[in-house]
Amino acid sequence: MTTKNFSKSEAIRFGWNTMKSNLGFFIGLLIVVGLIYFILGFIAGELREVDPFLSFIVRIISWVLQIIIGMGLIRIALRFSDDEKAEFADLFSCFHLFFKYLSGSILYGLIVSGGMILLIIPGIIWAIKFQFFNYFIIDKGLSPIEALKKSSAITKGVKWNLFIFTLLLGVINLAGALCLLVGLFATIPTTMVAIAFVYRKLLSQTEIT
């Protein structure tokens, strides 16, 4: 049996080079996403005193859009990890997977929360073990349960490496935030593409049945 592995530096370097080659696209993408979140949040806030019910509806719409956009960002990262060009339209291309993604997110959250109750360590292990469930839903259209199973399969034997990798990405984005937030225009695309790169690398090394 071939031992699975991935290079953290290779993944981050791939994400960095992809970001540099498509900087204009990523800046535009993050500005659009930020504006959507800001405008909906502003409208909901303004309506809170005038019409609480309408404010609640706007917040629900904002929440749904955040999920759809999160799915779209994964699609975009996967396209770049496959050396394909992404488009702004990809941001809203996964609406048909909404309920699978939502169900998977709920299950993942329950699993990790349950692990955190069990002295925290199991929660961290399960968070790493099942972290790619959303990629399987977006990439393969799998059901939530199947996506969780496949994530468990590709992370087997590399959980410690993935844990260190996650910490590194956190440090990178923290550094971006400390650069007057402007650095996030570089670090967010770098890290999201790096994660997709690792997903593809582990998937290629795993026999999925």
C-alpha positions as CSV (number, residue, x, y, z in Angstrom):
1,M,0.0,0.0,0.0
2,T,1.4,3.4,-1.0
3,T,1.7,5.8,1.9
4,K,-0.2,9.1,1.4
5,N,1.6,12.3,1.8
6,F,1.7,15.9,0.6
7,S,4.2,18.8,0.7
8,K,3.0,21.7,2.7
9,S,5.5,24.0,1.0
10,E,4.5,22.8,-2.5
11,A,0.8,23.4,-1.7
12,I,1.4,26.9,-0.4
13,R,3.8,27.7,-3.3
14,F,1.2,26.6,-5.8
15,G,-1.5,28.7,-4.1
16,W,0.9,31.7,-4.0
17,N,1.9,31.4,-7.7
18,T,-1.8,31.0,-8.7
19,M,-2.7,34.1,-6.7
20,K,0.0,36.1,-8.4
21,S,-1.0,35.0,-11.8
22,N,-4.6,35.8,-11.2
23,L,-4.4,38.7,-8.8
24,G,-6.8,41.0,-10.6
25,F,-9.4,38.2,-10.7
26,F,-9.0,37.5,-6.9
27,I,-9.1,41.1,-5.9
28,G,-12.3,41.6,-7.9
29,L,-13.8,38.4,-6.5
30,L,-13.1,39.4,-2.9
31,I,-14.4,42.9,-3.4
32,V,-17.7,41.5,-4.9
33,V,-18.1,39.0,-2.0
34,G,-17.3,41.7,0.6
35,L,-19.8,44.1,-0.9
36,I,-22.6,41.5,-1.0
37,Y,-22.0,40.7,2.7
38,F,-21.7,44.4,3.6
39,I,-24.8,45.6,1.7
40,L,-27.1,42.8,3.0
41,G,-25.8,43.3,6.6
42,F,-26.3,47.1,6.3
43,I,-29.8,46.7,5.0
44,A,-30.7,44.2,7.7
45,G,-29.3,46.6,10.4
46,E,-31.2,49.6,9.0
47,L,-34.5,47.6,9.0
48,R,-34.0,46.2,12.5
49,E,-35.9,49.0,14.2
50,V,-38.2,49.9,11.3
51,D,-39.4,46.4,10.3
52,P,-37.9,43.6,12.4
53,F,-39.6,40.9,10.3
54,L,-38.2,42.2,7.1
55,S,-34.8,42.6,8.7
56,F,-35.0,38.9,9.7
57,I,-35.9,38.0,6.1
58,V,-32.9,39.9,4.8
59,R,-30.6,38.1,7.3
60,I,-31.9,34.7,6.1
61,I,-31.2,35.8,2.5
62,S,-27.7,36.9,3.6
63,W,-27.1,33.5,5.3
64,V,-28.2,31.5,2.3
65,L,-26.0,33.7,0.0
66,Q,-23.0,33.1,2.3
67,I,-23.5,29.4,1.9
68,I,-23.9,29.6,-1.8
69,I,-20.8,31.9,-2.1
70,G,-18.8,29.5,0.1
71,M,-19.7,26.7,-2.2
72,G,-18.7,28.8,-5.2
73,L,-15.3,29.7,-3.7
74,I,-14.6,26.0,-3.3
75,R,-15.5,25.5,-7.0
76,I,-13.2,28.3,-8.0
77,A,-10.3,26.9,-5.9
78,L,-10.8,23.5,-7.5
79,R,-10.7,25.0,-11.0
80,F,-7.4,26.7,-10.3
81,S,-6.0,23.5,-8.7
82,D,-6.8,21.8,-12.0
83,D,-5.0,24.5,-13.9
84,E,-8.3,25.8,-15.3
85,K,-9.4,29.4,-15.5
86,A,-12.2,30.3,-13.1
87,E,-15.0,32.9,-13.7
88,F,-17.1,35.1,-11.5
89,A,-20.1,33.0,-12.6
90,D,-18.6,30.1,-10.7
91,L,-19.4,31.9,-7.5
92,F,-23.1,31.0,-8.0
93,S,-22.7,27.8,-9.9
94,C,-23.4,25.3,-7.1
95,F,-26.9,26.3,-6.1
96,H,-28.2,22.8,-7.0
97,L,-26.0,21.4,-4.3
98,F,-27.2,23.7,-1.6
99,F,-29.2,21.2,0.5
100,K,-26.5,18.6,0.3
101,Y,-23.9,21.1,1.4
102,L,-26.1,22.4,4.2
103,S,-26.9,18.9,5.5
104,G,-23.2,18.0,5.3
105,S,-22.2,21.2,7.2
106,I,-24.7,20.4,9.9
107,L,-23.5,16.9,10.3
108,Y,-19.8,18.0,10.3
109,G,-20.6,20.6,12.9
110,L,-22.4,18.1,15.1
111,I,-19.5,15.6,14.8
112,V,-16.9,18.2,15.7
113,S,-19.0,19.7,18.5
114,G,-19.5,16.2,19.9
115,G,-15.7,15.6,19.8
116,M,-15.0,18.9,21.5
117,I,-17.3,17.8,24.4
118,L,-15.1,14.7,24.7
119,L,-12.1,16.6,26.0
120,I,-11.4,18.6,22.8
121,I,-8.8,16.3,21.3
122,P,-11.4,14.0,19.5
123,G,-13.0,17.1,18.1
124,I,-9.8,18.3,16.6
125,I,-9.1,14.8,15.1
126,W,-12.6,14.6,13.7
127,A,-12.4,18.1,12.3
128,I,-9.3,17.2,10.4
129,K,-10.6,13.7,9.4
130,F,-13.8,15.0,7.8
131,Q,-12.6,18.4,6.7
132,F,-12.9,17.7,2.9
133,F,-16.5,16.6,3.0
134,N,-17.5,19.9,1.4
135,Y,-15.0,19.4,-1.4
136,F,-16.5,16.0,-2.2
137,I,-20.0,17.5,-2.3
138,I,-18.9,20.3,-4.7
139,D,-16.4,18.2,-6.8
140,K,-18.3,14.9,-7.0
141,G,-21.9,15.8,-6.0
142,L,-21.8,13.2,-3.2
143,S,-24.4,12.9,-0.5
144,P,-23.3,14.2,2.9
145,I,-22.7,10.8,4.4
146,E,-20.7,9.6,1.4
147,A,-18.7,12.9,1.4
148,L,-17.8,12.4,5.1
149,K,-16.8,8.8,4.4
150,K,-14.6,9.8,1.5
151,S,-13.0,12.6,3.5
152,S,-12.2,10.0,6.2
153,A,-10.5,7.9,3.5
154,I,-8.3,10.5,2.0
155,T,-7.1,11.9,5.3
156,K,-6.1,8.6,6.7
157,G,-2.5,8.6,7.7
158,V,-2.0,12.3,7.1
159,K,-4.0,13.9,9.9
160,W,-0.9,15.3,11.7
161,N,0.5,16.7,8.5
162,L,-3.0,18.3,7.8
163,F,-3.1,19.7,11.3
164,I,0.3,21.5,10.9
165,F,-0.8,22.6,7.4
166,T,-4.0,24.2,8.9
167,L,-2.0,26.0,11.5
168,L,0.4,27.3,8.8
169,L,-2.6,28.6,6.7
170,G,-3.9,30.3,9.8
171,V,-0.6,32.1,10.4
172,I,-0.5,33.2,6.8
173,N,-4.0,34.7,6.9
174,L,-3.2,36.3,10.3
175,A,-0.2,37.9,8.7
176,G,-2.4,39.2,5.9
177,A,-4.9,40.6,8.4
178,L,-2.0,42.4,10.2
179,C,-1.0,44.1,7.0
180,L,-3.9,46.6,7.4
181,L,-6.2,43.8,6.0
182,V,-4.9,44.6,2.5
183,G,-2.7,41.5,2.8
184,L,-5.8,39.3,2.9
185,F,-6.3,40.0,-0.8
186,A,-3.2,37.9,-1.3
187,T,-3.4,35.4,1.6
188,I,-7.0,34.3,1.2
189,P,-6.7,33.2,-2.4
190,T,-3.3,31.6,-1.6
191,T,-4.7,29.5,1.2
192,M,-8.0,28.6,-0.5
193,V,-6.1,27.3,-3.6
194,A,-3.5,25.6,-1.4
195,I,-6.3,23.6,0.4
196,A,-7.8,22.5,-3.0
197,F,-4.4,21.5,-4.1
198,V,-4.0,19.2,-1.1
199,Y,-7.4,17.8,-1.6
200,R,-6.5,16.9,-5.2
201,K,-3.2,15.5,-4.1
202,L,-4.7,13.2,-1.4
203,L,-7.5,12.2,-3.7
204,S,-5.0,11.0,-6.4
205,Q,-3.2,8.9,-3.8
206,T,-6.4,7.2,-2.4
207,E,-8.3,4.3,-3.9
208,I,-11.9,5.5,-3.6
209,T,-14.6,2.8,-4.0
